[in-house]
Amino acid sequence: MGVATERDLRDYFRMGLADAQRGVAELVEAGELTPVQVDGWDQVAYLAPNAQRPRAVKANALLSPFDNLIWFRERAERLFNIRIRLEIYTPAHKRTHGYYVLPFLQGETITARVDLKADRKAGVLRVLSAHREPAADAQTSAVPAVELRLMARWLGLAGVAVATSGDLAPSLALALADEIASD
């Protein structure tokens, strides 16, 4: 988890309040956790004393709504400054980003959200909607395009088809077309 509040740790390990507080206190006493202050967080956070911060995170990934990086929504909001909600149970006309939306992690930032559906009959991964996040940059079309193509191959699908819904959809469709042209 890197740096985490007591509440983050409690959620991650599915512990009760008393057990988590006691566990954190014991780990601090034993020198296995160090209390730290994180800019913008209103709670004390904890860090393993031997933890090293990487110079840069270069990961690119489509995150399942159930990925433990974003599962605890309060932590996800603190880390990425965006509100992530699972809209499966939201009536279609009230959804913001789609039915089964995967946030896109680009480096240390969530830059986009895509609503995906594997259309096995047609042999394509359908991007039902694609939305840009405020932290998006010029690469926020090209980088997810690569990951979407990888996901389609992993699922045994021939390609990716992008619908027109969402502010990222046009540039994502172009990036996918450019990638096909360069193959």
N, C-alpha and C positions, 0 to 999 in steps of 0.2 A: 504493500500500500504506500510505501514511501513515508510521507508524513500523514498523521491521522489524529483526529480528536478522539476522546474517549467514546463518544457516541458513534463515530465511524467504526471503531474497533468492536464496539458492542454489536453493531449491526452485522459487520463482516463475519464475526464468529458466532452470531446468533446467541448472545449471552443476555442474561437478565441484568438489570441495573446494578444490583448489589454485587453480583459476581464480577461484573466488568470493572466497577470502581475498585473493588478489592484487588483484582488481577493487575490493573494498571498501577495501583499504589505499590504492590509487591515488586513489579518489574522496575519501577522507578527506584525503589529502595535498593534493589539488587544491581542497579546501574545498567540494566538491559534496555531501558527506555529513558530518553532525555526529554524533559518538557521544553518546548520551544514556542516562540510566538511567530505566527505567520501573518504577514501584512494582509489586512482586509478580513481576517477571521476574528470573530469575537470570542472564540473559545481557545483555551490552551490546547496545543497540539503536541504530539509525541513523535519522537524520531529514534530509531535505533542508533546507538552511539557510533557504530562503524559504517553507517549508511553513507554512500557517496552519491552526490548529484552528478548525473551525466552531463557532459558539456552541452549536448543537444540530443533531443529525442528525434529520430528520423523515421519513426513508424508511420505507416499509412494503413488504415484498417477500417473496414465496415464493421461497426459494433452492433451486435445483437442487443435488443432492448434488455436482455437478461444478462449481459456481460457484467462481471463484477466490478469493472471500472466505472460503470454508470448505474448499477442496480440501485444503490442508495441515492435517491434523487437529490436529497439535501447536499450530499458531498459532491455530486456531479455539478450542481449549480455553483458551489463554491469553487471547484476546480476549473470549470470551463465557462462560467458566467453565462450559461444558457439554461433554460427550463426544459427538461426532458420529461415527456409524459407518454405513456403507452396509450394510444388512442383506439385500441381494438374495441373497447366497450363503449366508446363514444359514438353517438349516432352520426352517420356519414355527413350530414349537413353541418355538424358542429366541429368536425375535425379540422385541425390546423395544417398538419403535414401529411396525413394519410392514415391508412389502416395499420400496416406493420412497418413502421419506419425504422431505418437503421441510420444512426448518426455516423458521420464520416470523420474519423480522427486523422488529421494531417499534422504530423509532428506532435506538438504539444497542445494542439488546438482542434476543437470540433468546428469544421468549416462548412459542413453541408449536412443535409438529411435527405435520404432517398427512401421512397416507399416502393418496395420490390415485390415481384410475384414471379415465380418460376412457372412459365407456361410450357409445360412438357409437350403438349399436343402440337404446338407451333414450333417447339424447339428453341425458344428464346427466353432470356431473362428480361422481364418487362419492368421498366422504371415507370411506375404509375405517376409519380411526381418527384421533383427534385428541387430542393430549396437551399438557397445560399444563406449562410450564417453571417452575422456582422464581421466576424474575424476572417472571412474569406479573402483570398488574394487572387492574383492573376492565374495561379496554377490550380484553382479550385474547380476547374473543368477537366483539365488534362489528368490530374492525379487520380481522382475518383474513376475516371474512364478506364484507366489501367486496372484498377482493383475490380471494377464491375466485369470487365472482360475475363479476368482471372476467376471470379466467382462463377461466371457462366460456364467456363471450361470445367471447373471443379464439379459443377452440377450436371455436366454432360450435355450442355445446351450449345447450340451453334453460334449464338450471338446475343446481342443486347439491343432492345428496342426501347426508345425513350418517348414517352407521351409528352404532350405540350404543357402539362400542369406544373406550375412552380417557376420561380424566377431563375433557377439554374438550368432548367430543362433545355432551352435553346443552345446554350454554349456547351452543355454536356453532350447533346446529340451531335454537335459539330466536332467536338473532341473525339467522340467515338468514330465518326466518319473519317476524320483525319488519320486515326490510328489504323483503320481498315485500309485506307489508301497507302499507308506507309508499310504495310505488311508484305 
